[in-house]
Amino acid sequence: MTQILLVRHAVNDFVKTGRLAGWTPEVHLNDDGIAQAVALGERLRETRIHAIYSSPLERTIETAEAIAAHHPALEIRHEPGIGEVRYGDWQGQSIAALRMRKMWQVVQETPSRAVFPNGEAMREVQARAVSTIERLVIAHPRETIVIVSHADIIKMVVAHYMGAHLDMFQRFDIAPASISIISLGFNRPFVVTVNDTAHIQQMERERKAEKKQSAQ
């Protein structure tokens, strides 16, 4: 079976703007995000990885680079198929303002019917992401691959392989720098892990311990 490690990018400062990032260029990891990515890279240091794929956006590439730092023989491959949702006219707009639109509720409750103006339909996003996963599985039989992507993309992929309707995908929580694992072969898929953040929790414990020690 092919083992797929679905990794969400680490945190960035764009969320503080209160706007929807989407494919906005030059959204980079902040200091906390860099620390998260380093912890993620350490977590996967001893994992035998055969390929690393990343959404083409800066925040995913920078997260992938922290993993690749421990696997110097691997080149990060940019894969648009697991790129962020194309939000069309919504991109860059205030999330507070978007919440007032009727379409926001559709996205939250029945995303299978949501189509972003001049952007993608959510059902199309899921289809392209799953199709990309299936193509990569064919390219990497019985190997382990890392795919660094975005929260909604990972939630849609997990929902698909869990056998859950797209309208259920918002019920999954995918935290920054988390790892979700899916195994795919010729038989039924196995969702092994969802939203594993043990490395981030360990990093936060160590930070607290350092602060406590320095305060003494």
Protein Blocks (a to p, Z undefined) as FASTA:
>chain_A
ZZdddddddddfklmnopafklaghiacdfklmmmmmmmmmmmmmpccfbdcddfbfklm
mmmmmmmmmmmmbccdddfklgccdekjmnopafklmmmpmklmmmmmmmmlgccehiac
fklmmmmmmmmmmmmmmmmghiacdddddfklmmmmmmmmnopafklmmmpccdehiacd
ddddfbdcddfbghiaklmmmmmmmmmmmmmmmmZZ
